[in-house]
Amino acid sequence: MNMQPKTLLQKENNFSVWYNEILKRAEILDVRYPVKGVYVWYPYGYKLRNLIYAILRSLMDKEHEETLFPLLIPKEELMKEREHIKGFEEEVFWVTKGGSTELDIPLALRPTSETAIYPVFKVWIRSHRDLPLRIYQIVNTFRYETRHTRPLIRLREITSFKEAHTAHANRADAEEQVKKAVALYKSFFDELAIPYVITRRPEWDKFPGAEYSIAFDTLMPDGKAMQIATIHLLGESFARTFDIKYEDKDGSLKYVNQTCYGISERCVAAVIAVHGDDHGLILPPGVAPIQVVIVPIVYSSGGKNGEVEKVCFAMYETLKKAGIRVFFDNSGDRPGAKYYRWEMKGVPLRIEIGPRDMRSNSCEFVRRDDGSRTQVPLVDVVSAVKRTLNEIQSCIAKRAKETFFANIYKSEEEPSTKAAHGIVSIFLCKSERCGREAEERFGISVLGEAIYEDEDARGRKNEGTCMICSRKAKRVYVARAY
Ligand SMILES: [Zn+2]
């Protein structure tokens, strides 16, 4: 058996190296594909991705319908919305040839799908009875990234973009949808035990074509913020460009009001980065491809060991029937090698059974999140596994939250030092000039104004003077950012 090197990884000291090593050693993503910014999911990584997206799907399916739009967008549609194309122009991949023939109309690989979907909305939406219309798709999108690409985080092919698009009869309904989307994303990240701040992006840095944008940011172990979800109120801007109108009850024709919101595989990056440690991944049980691994403590097969393996296999069958994602590692490797492998892959719970446990009709539970060991009677295994997985889920959520909020600061002066390892709230006015100057001067990015949070309850003053121009200002979050 090909043993992997056992050198300890150092997440806190060198996150970047840790991250790349984990993707490889835990078999999440293979970075050896010969196109820059384009990567291959290993089967194990793809299972993790699918379990995470299953949660997202089940939340979306309550009020949205899943659909699938084409990858190719005709140039004329992509170019229609002026602000929108300005925001994406430099990032579009173009298909200009079919075989050796130049295409009459160049086709864009979708960088996002507004301009693929809204011409169809124009056809689908006729009357007020067609509203609200709420759809989503999970697709790959392409962006010609010129910055340093990074697996799952900054990509040329985003493989797993969940984008939702909704149309409503009026602005109030659209704004209500924005609130619902925020609530939905909160539930999603809560299930992944990923902490976040929610901000309203500055006017000068919103989604191209939107009236306003809301973002979720989490904190990576290197102290940088990472945007993990965005929600946009589009209002009537795209409806006017794509002529999406409906006939109201009184017979009048009106433009629809729209929203769109998206999440990419950055959510997988967040799960990996936020929870993992020097031994590898730590996966929330809800999304772990293997929730329990059974390891027989035997040093050769056959003989007395046959009994141990029999008990292990019976336990495997029982747990599987109980709906647990369980794996019985009866490979020929030594137990130590098995521990290493499953710790690296973030399996939340390991069950060990050796001859001594057999004599007492018990087994040993070893938790991945804190390494603790508990002796459990064999007859109680199913209920004990379920209980322990729940405990692990809440423990890692608590730990992630504590770390996160310990790294959110407020600062009245120079934010640079604090922003070296966290998110800082400072007073900054709404002007682009001050925003850009703050970014330049302090080496940070402006995330936006904190919303949907009771700031006063935390004893923070919300009104102050802008750090740059001294005019009246509100608190905004800033950080070094991905
Ligand atoms: Zn200012």
Residues whose N, C-alpha, C, O or C-beta is under 5 A from the ligand:
A	BS01	ZN	C429 C434 C466 I468 C469 S470
